Amino acid sequence: MMLGIIVGLIFGIIPTVGGLLALSLFLPFIFKMTPMQGLPLLMAIETVIFTGGAITTILVGIPGTAPNSATLLDGYPLTQKGQAGRALGAGLAACGFGSIVSSVLAIALVPLVLAMVMELRTADMVFLVLMGIAFLAVLSRGSIAKGLISGGLGMVISLIGFQQVTGVARFTFDNIYLYDGFSTIPVVLGIFVIPEIMALAVKGGSIAKAGAFIRGMTGIWQGALDVFRHRRVAIESSVIAFVVGIIPGIGAMVATFVAYGRAKQISKHPELFGTGVIEGVIAPECANDGKECGALLTTLALGIPGSESMVLFLAAMMLVGLTPGPDMLTKNLDLSFTLLLVSLVASVVGVIICFSLAQHLAKIALVPARILTPVILIITSVGVYAGGEEMYDLIAFVIFGGLGVLLKKFDFNRPALVLGFILGDLFEQNLFLALRLGGPFFFLRPASLIIIVLILLVFMYGPSKKLLLRGRGAAKV
């Protein structure tokens, strides 16, 4: 966990890198770990990514991760006003506060969620997989059609190899390597890592220019106390983020901006937001860490990622021999509680480290891209080969890296593709079993019908939103 905290802080501080790349790089290293070793490592990384990102966002004016963009609206203006210490203290304390609130809520809700998942059957799992892809495709940023195409393409890629029930070889082209399908590691790392490495290489120079780095602890404790002075903002933002985190596929961006909007709504001086007000730092940073336990609870209970990063967490669970879904809260309840507590402890420890080392950690953002690029590429390549000790894995890594570059260039949903790939096998197994047990009308169960309705409601989200916006526009005219 301590290793994960240090790694997560470093990757959070480096702009444009973020949690997806950090989790992707460390995925191969958990391959031979026990679940109780590997998953807490990744959970610790994911938990503190946004805490580290707050440092770069507030001090340098460049979001350490995409969800830190909401913090940028008021965090960097505070730095420009000479209140860098206060802004950073508030941001770090808010991260810890949000994590504590969401962890308590998640642990309290485990019995309720456990009772719910006990009612799920094979037929229901078929539609849960489809719902996860639908949520990620529809509610993430970008085109809904591109998101669905990405998820479908991922499921098609998962079909490569022998079909477990019929024994038919599919898309193998008589290549022995493809008989078992593509390994998770080269696919995930290729899709996520190579596009980011190429972006860093093309950009050149240093990632961030020198900014207003803090000296000493002046103002930091004042900022930490501001979180408790504005406790209504902190509590509401944490609860909002937890609820948003539970909803599959939405992610941190929505949580932070909803929390920011709520803070502005209840403020006595909403017109000052964006010019450097402390509530504009507290709200999004509470949300950044607050949504993690909500997203984790959904991922563990249903096997549906509560955020984009949780897609990789699903891949990690499968790598260490666990089946995503209801089994996590029945057969592996101890591990599930451990992960929720790791999220809490890692966040608090990460905040303590940042309080003491913030002025030094921020300088990592000045590391030149020409140094970062080869280092990341070497680590990734070694990780890919170590995962299966196959040269073909490196070839697959490059091929999927090229696919990842194209997906990023044309704004397709990369997390949706990876989710489709990871859950494709689970979908196929449950579909075959459901058809054998229940025939063509296997979906005529209350739980399955409810999930189908939810999927339809998800697809109605986009058109309904457009109609609502048009109605508001017409009313103003």
N, C-alpha and C positions, 0 to 999 in steps of 0.2 A: 504494500500500500504506500509506503514512504517513497519507494522508487517511482510509483505511478504519480504521486503528488509532484515530485520534482520534474518529471518528464512533462506532465500536463501543464505546469506553470510555464516551462520554457516554450512549449509549442503554442501556448496561449499568447505569450508575449510577442512572439514572432508574427508580424502581420501576414495575412493571406494564407497561413498554414492551417491552423485550426484543428478541431477535434477529429474530423474525418481522416485527415492525413496521419495524425498521431495514432489513432486506433488502428489504421491500416498498417502502419509500420510495425506495430507491436503484435499484430495478429499472429505472425508465424512463431513468435517466441513463446506463446502459450501452448503450442501444439503438443508438447510432451509434459506440460504441467498438469496437476490435478485441478478439478474445477474450483476448489477452495483456494488455490493459489492464483490461477490465471485470471479468473473473472474479477476478483477484487483488484488486481493490478489494473485491468482495463477500466473498471468502475472509478478508481481513483483518478486515472488520467482524464476521463470524461468529466468528472465532477469539477475539477479545478481549472479546466481549460478557460472558462469564461472569467474566472478570477484573475488569471494571468492576463487575459485579453483586456481587462479593465485598466491595467497599468499603462499599456501602450496607447489605448484609446484616450485616456485622460491626459497623459503627459505629452504625447507626440502628435495627437490629432489624427491617428490612423487606427481604425478598428482592429484590435487584435484578432477577433473573430467576427463573422457577419452579424450575429445577434448583438454584439457590442455597439453596433451602429446607433442604436437608440441612446446609449450612454453618451455618445459623441455630441449629441445635440446640445447638452448643457455641461458635460464634463470638460471638454477642451476650452470652451469659453471661460469657465472658472479658472483654468490654468492661465489663460491669457490675461485674466484680471489679477493674477498674482496669488490665486488661492489654490495652487496645485496640491498642496498638502491636505487641505480640507477636502477637496474633491476626491482625492485618492483614498483618504481615510473613510469617507462616507461610502465610496464604492466598495471597498474591501469589507467593511463591516456589514454592508447590505447583503453581500454575497453569503457571508456566514449566517446572517439572520434568516434569509430566504431558505437556505438549506435546512436549518433547524426546524422551521415551521413546516416545510413540506415533508421532512422525514417523520415528524410526529404524526402528521395526517396520514401518510402512507402506511406506517406501522399500525395505526388505529383502524385503518380500513381493510387490512389483510383478512381478518375473519369474514367480513362481508363479501369480499372478492372471492375468497376460498369457497364459500357456500354457493356462489354463482357458478364457478368453473366446474364444480362437482356435477352440475346438471348437463354439461356439454357432452355430446356424443360425436362419433366419427363423421356423421353427416354434417354436423354443425361446423366441424373443423374445415370442411371444404369451403364453406362460405366465409369463415373467418379469414382464411388466406386471401380470398378475393376481396374482402372488405379492407384488409390491410393495404393491398396494392391500390385499391380504389381511393382510400383516404390519402395515401402518399401522393398519388397522381393528381388528385383533384384539389386538395387543400394546400399543396406546396406551391411555391412560386412558379410561374411559367404557364405554358399552354396545357390544358387538360388533355387534349388529344396526344400531345407529345409525351405526357406523363404515362398515359395508358399504353402507348406504343412501346415506351421504354420497359414498363412492367411486363408486357406481353413478350417482348424480345428476350427479357431475362428468363421467363418461363420456358421459352423455346430452347434457349441455350442449356437449360437444366435437363432437357429431354435427351441430350446427347449421351450415348452409351447404351448398355443393355437395359431393357425394360424388365423390372424385377418380377413382374407377374407372368408375362408372356415369354420372356427370354429373347425377344427380338432385338437385334442390334440396330440402333438408329443413328444416322449421320456419323458413323465411325470411319467410313472409307477404308476399311480393313486396316486401320491403324491401331495397334495394341494399346497405345497410350489413351485413346479415346474410348476404349471399352468401358471404363469406369467413369466416363464423363470428365469434365474439367474440375480440377481441384478448386476449393474456395479461395485459397490464398492468392494464386496468380490472377484470378479474375478480379477480386476485390482490390488488390494493390494496383493492378493495371488500370482499372477504371478510375480510381481516385488519385493515385500518386503521380503517375507520369504526366497527366495534364497540368498538375500544379508545378511539377519540376520544370516543365517546358515554359510555363508562364514566368517562373522566376528567372530562368535562363534568358528568355527574350527581353525581360525588363532590364536586367543588368544593373550595375551599380549597387549601392546599398539599399536595403529594403525601406528604411525610413531615414529621414534627415534628422540631424540633432535637434532636440526639442527642449522644452522647459523641464529639465529633470530636477527633482526635489533635492534639497540639501538639509539633512537633519530630520527631526521629527516635528518641526514646526507645523502646526495646523492639523496634523494627522489625527490626533486624539480629539480635536474639536469636531472633525468630520465624522468620526466614529460616534460621538455623542449626538450628532445631528440625526442619526438613524433613529435613536430613541426619542428625540424631540418630535420627530415626524413619524411616530409609531403607527398612526393610522395608515399612512401611505405604505409603510413597510409591510404591515400585516395584510392589507388588501392586495398589494402587489404579489405577495408570496402565495396567497390563496388563489388568486386569479391564475398565476403561473402553474400551480399544481393542477387545477382543473383543466387548463389548456393542455398540460403535459399528458393527462390521462387520455385525451382525445387522440386516437392514433394518427400519426403521419403529419401533424401540423407543425411541430418543431418549435425552436426557441424564438425565431423571428417574430412570430405572431404573439407569443407570450410577452416579450419585452415591449412591443409597441402597444399592445392592449393595456399593459400595466402603466406605461408612460401616459397613454391617453386618459386613463382613469385618474392618475395623479394630477394631471392638468385640469381635469373636470372638477375635482374636489378642492383645488387650490384657491386661495383668496386672491391670488395674483396670476391668473392663467396667461395674461398677456406677456409676462416676463419669461415664460418657458421658451427655451431656444437661445436665450441671451446669457445663461449662466445662473440657474437656480439649483439649490442643493437637492430639492425633491426630484428634479429631472435626472439626477444621478442615482438616487436611492431606489426609485421605482424600477427601472430596467435591470439594475444589478440584483435586486431581490428576486426579480422574475427569472433572470438567467440561471441562478442556482435553484430557485424554487420549483422550476418545471422538471428538474432531473428525476426526482423521486416519483412524480406522477407518470412520467414517460417510462421509467423503469418498471413500475407496478403493472402498467398495461403490457409491456413487453414480456414480463415474467408470467403473468396470468393468462394471457391470450395468445402469446406468440406473435403479436402484432406490434411493430415498432411504434413507440410513442413519439419518436423524433427520428430525424435522418441518421444521427449517430447510432441510435439503437438498432439500425439495420445491421451495422457491423457487430453490435453486441450479440445479435441473433447468430451471426456467422461464428462468433467466438464460442457460443454455447454448443453449437454443433461440432466445432473442432475438438472440444473437450468431452464429447460424448453425451451431451444432454439434448433432450428433445424440447424445443420451445413449445410453450403452451401450458395447459392445465397441470401437467406433471410437475412443473416447477413449484407449484404451491401445494402439492400433495406429497409426492415422493421426495422432493428436495426443498422442503419448507425451511430447514435450517440454513441452507445456502441462500435462499431468498431473503430471509431476515438479515443474514450477514451482509449481503450486498446493500440493503437499505441502510444499515448502520455504517457501512464503509463510506457511503455517500455523505452521511452526516459528519463522521469523524474526519474524512479527507478534506471536506470543505473548511472545517474549523482549523485544522492543522495548516492547510494551504493559506488561509487568511493570516494566521500567526506568522508564517514564513514571509509572506508578502509585506506585512507590517514592518518586519525587521530588515528586509533586504530589498525593498521596493526600488530604492534609488540605484541599486546595482543591477537588479534584474531588468530594468527598463532598457539598459544599454545593449541587451541582446538584440534589440530591434535594429541596431546599427551594423550587425554582421553583414558583410557584402554577400550578394546573391551568388557571386562566383565561387565562394567558399561553401555556402549552404548546398548549392545544387549538386556538386559531385559527392558530398558527404551523404546526403539523403539518398542519392541514386545507388551508391555502394551498399549502404545499409539495407535498402529495399531489395536489391538483387541477391544479397547474401540471405536475407530472410526468405525470399521466394525459393531459393535452391534448398535451404535448410528444411523447409516445410515438407518436402517430399523426396529430396535428393534425386531429382529428375531434371535433366537438361531440357526436356520438353516443357517443364514448368516455366523456364526462363523464356522460351519461345512464346508460350501462351501469355506470359506477362507482357511481352512486347506487343503481341497482337491485340490484346485487350487494352493496352495502353493507347494504341492507335485508335481503337474504338472509343475510348474515353475522351481523347482529344476531339474527335468528331462530334461526340455527344455534347461536350462543353461548348464547342464552336457554334453548333446549331441549336443550343439551348434546350437539349433534351434532358430528361430527369434521370440523372445517374443513380441516385439512391433507389429510385423505383425499379431500375433495371437490376440492381444488385439484390433487392428484396425479392423480385420475381425469380431470380436465379436460386436464391437460398431456399425459398419456400416452394419452388416448383416441384421438387421431389416429394415434399410433405403433402402438397395438394394432390398429386397423382396417386400416391398410396391411399390416402383417405377416400378419394373419388372411386377407385377400384373397389375398395372394401365396402363403401356405402352402397354402390350399385349391386354388389353381391348380396348384401344383407337386406336392402330395402327396395331393390328394383329401381326402375326409372323414376319413381315418385318418392325417392328416399328423402327429399327435401320437405315433405309434408309433416314437419314437426314444428311445434311452437317456437323453439329456439332458432331453428333454421329460417323460418318465415320472418321472425323479427330481424334477423341479420340481413335477410334479403331486402326488407323494407328500409333498413338503415343504409344499405348500399345504394338503393334508389334515391333516398334523400340526399346522399352525398353527391350524386350526379345532378340533382336539382339545385345544388348550392350555387353553382356558377350562374346559370340562367336567372335564378331568383335574385341574386345579388345585382345583376345587370338591370333587371326590371325595376328593382327598388331604386337604384341610382338614377335611372331614366325618369322614374316618377318624381323623385325629389327635384331633379333638374327642371322638369316641366312645371312643378309647383312654384319654383323660384321665378321662372319666367312669367 
